[in-house]
Every structure is written in structure tokens, then in C-alpha cells.
Amino acid sequence: MTQANPSVQLHRGDLPPGLDFGDSVAVDTETMGLKLSRDRLCLAQLSAGDGICHLVQFEPGRYDAPNLVAVLTDPSVTKLFHFARFDMAMLRRHMGIACAPVYCTKIASRLARTYASSHGLKDLCRELLGIDLAKEQQSSDWGDPTLTEAQMTYAAQDVLHLHALRRHLDEILAREGRTELADACFRFLQWRVDLDLGGWDEDDIFAH
């Protein structure tokens, strides 16, 4: 394990044993690109919402990470994502796991913030938390065996604020009577992932 700074901890291949993320863990991934059929999973980020991010870096084709799998498949731990559809598909494809239960801040934002047209993580953090995220490392070589401190800091940002965002979004969903609808969407995500991996990623099967 190495540290870019006290709040970002990098692990090679798997989480160390004994980490406790509580009843909800923020999760994100970094990949070589955005094509499920082509690009590999390079990094998984996790945070308990305590200001600490654990980064798990994978070597090409090596995804035997039992400690990480145990966290991501624990039915008593809610996995918080932003755009869960992509991250869940990447984890399913490369690690063979289905994450459940899940919460997606992008879906929650689309249902709650109907007054807004932008639902990216940067937009949510700026409006709801007053935090301006830096996105300079968004297009980056995440397959490089040696990650820079800037890369690790960027990767950590994608999970450090999800717990706080969830609290704000849940308040709006409850106020507007859309909590049940959001929960149904979160449960459907596993089937959306199946469609994506099955070749229907570009098709709206509900269209006329």
C-alpha cells in the first residue's frame, strides 16, 4: 500500500483485509476507455464517506480480488455510484460480479433536479455542496503501472463526495414524492447492465 496523501491510499490488486466501509460505500472505476467490449478495468475507488479513498489498481487481466469482491457483493452494504450503469457493467464484465443494492446519484439527480439540464458529478458538487471539482485528469492513461499523484487525487474525488450528495438528493426526492420511483430505477440497473453487455447498449427497447 502506498499513499499519495493521507486521504488517498493505493492498493495493488485487492483491498487489504479487515476494512469496514459501514452500511454504504461509494464506488467508482477508471478504465482505458468507454467501450465495454474493448476497454479494460484499471482502477476501482472506494470510500466510506469519511474523507478517505481506497484505490485498487489492477494489472491487465488480473481481477482476483476477494476482499474487494466481498465488499461489492455484500447485500447489507449499499454501493453508491455516479452513473452506476457503466461502472456496474465494467465490474460485471471483468470481475464477474453483480453489485447490489445500489444507489446512483446521476439517476437520483435526473429524478430530483428536474429544474436542471446538467447532471454530471461536477455539476452536482458545485450546486449541492459548493465544491468545484477539477477534471483535468478525466482523459488520462489509467493503465499506466505508475499513477501520478494528480491521477490518484482525481480518482479519489469521484467517490469522496457521493455520501453527501446522496443526502441532499434524498431530501429532494422525498419532498417531491419520487423516492419510490428512484428505488425502482436503482433495482432495474442490474437488468440495464445485462442489456448493455448483451448488445442492446445503444438501443432503447421501450421506443416505438
N, C-alpha and C positions, 0 to 999 in steps of 0.2 A: 504494500500500500504506500502511495506517495501522496503528498499534499501540495496543491497549488497555493492554497492559503488555508487558514484554519477551518473555513466553512465548505471547502471542496476537497473530497477525498477520492482518490483514483485507485481502483482495484483492477487487477488483471485477471480476466476470465470468470470471476464469480465474486459475489459478496462474501465477506468473512462471516463465519458462523456467529450466531448469537445476537445479531442486530434486531432490534424491536422497533417497528415503524408505527405501532399503535393500531387503531382501527381504520386508518385511511393513509394511503401512501401516494404521493404524487409521482407520476411516471412519464418519461419521455424517451425517445430514441433519436439517435443520429445515424444516418445511412449514407452510402456512397451516392445516392440519387433518389428519385421519387418513383421509380418503376419497380413494382412488386416482383415482376418476373425476372428482372435483371440485376437490381442493386442489392448489395448485401448490408446486413445489420452490423454496425461498427461499435455502437456505444448505447448503453442504457443508463438513464439517470433516475435516481430515486431520492425522495425527501419526505420526512415525516412532518414537514411544516414547521420544523424547529430551527430553520436557518442553516441547516447542514445538508449538503448534497453528496450522495454517494454515486460515483461514476463507475460503471463496469465496462471495461474495454475488452472487445473480443478479437481474437486472431481470426483470419479468414477460415470459415468452415468449422470453427471450434466453438460450439454453443452448449457444451455440457456444463451447466451452471446450476447445480442442485439447490444451493441456498437462494439464488435469485428466483428460480422456478417456484420454490416453496412460498415465497412472498407473493409472487404474481398470481398464484393459483389458490391462495388461502381464501376460502369462502367467507371468512369473518373479517377480511380486510378489503375495504373499498379502494379500488385503483382510480386515481384522479388523472385524467388526461386532458390535453387541449388538442382537439382533432383526433379523438380516440380511434376513429376508423382506420387511419393509416398505421399508427403505432401498434394496434392490436393485430392488424394483418401482418406486419413485419415480424412481430413476436410469434404469431402462429406459424408463419412460413419457415422461419429459421430455427425456432425452438420447439415447435410442435405443441404450443400451449394455448389454452383459451383463458383469457383474463376475465374474471367475474368475481363479484359485481364490479361495475364500472360507473364512472361519472365523467362526462365530457363537458368542459367549460365552454367549448365552441357551440355545441348544441344548446346548452343552457342559455348562452348569450343570445342565440338566434330566437329562442322562445321568449326570453325575458326582455331583451333590449330591442323591441320591435321599432323603437324610435331611431335606431342607428342602422347604418348600412355597412359598417366595418366591424368585424368580429374576430380579428386577429388577436393574438396574445398581447402584442404591443399596445393595441387599442384598448383592450380591457384593463391592462395595468395602468395605463395613463388615466383613464376616466375613473375607474373604481378605486384605485389605490394611490394615485398621484405619483406613480413610478414610471420613469421613462427608460424603457429597455433599449440597450444598444444591440443592433442587429448586424454589425459589420462581419461577424463570423458565420452568418447564415449559410453562405456558399463557401464551403471550406472542405479540405481533404480530410474527412473523418477517418479514412482508412490508414492514415499515416501512423506508424507504430509509436511515434513520439509526438504527443499532443502538446501544443503550446499552452501557456497559462491563459492566454486570451481565449483559446478554444474551450478550455475547461470552464472558465468563468462564464462564457456564453452558454454552454451546455447546462450549467447549473441554474442559470436564470429561468430556463424553461420549466423548472419544477418548483423553485423556491417560493413562488407566489400563488400556486394553484389552490392551496387550502384557503387562503384569504379571499381569493376570487370566488371560490365556491360559496363561502358565507354570504358575500354580497349578492351573488346571483340567486341563491336560495331565498333570500328575503324578497327579491322582486318576483320570483316565480310564485311564492306563497301569496304575496299581495295581489297578484293578478290571476290567481286561481289556475296556475299552469303546472303545479308540481307533479300531479299525476301524469300529465302528458309527457313531461320531461323524463320521469321514471320509465315510462313505456318506451320512449326512444332509446334510453340507455340499455334497456333489456334487449331491444331489437338489434343493437350493434353487432352482436355475435353473428347474426344472420346476414347483416350487411357485409361483414368480413368474409363470410362464406361465399357470397355473391361475387365480391371483388376477386377472391382467389380462384373462383370458378370460371372467370372470364366475363362476368357481367359488370365490370368496374366502370365502363363508360355508358352503360345502358340504364335508363330509367324504366324499370319494368312496370311502373304504375302509370306510365304515359299511355295515351290512347293508341 
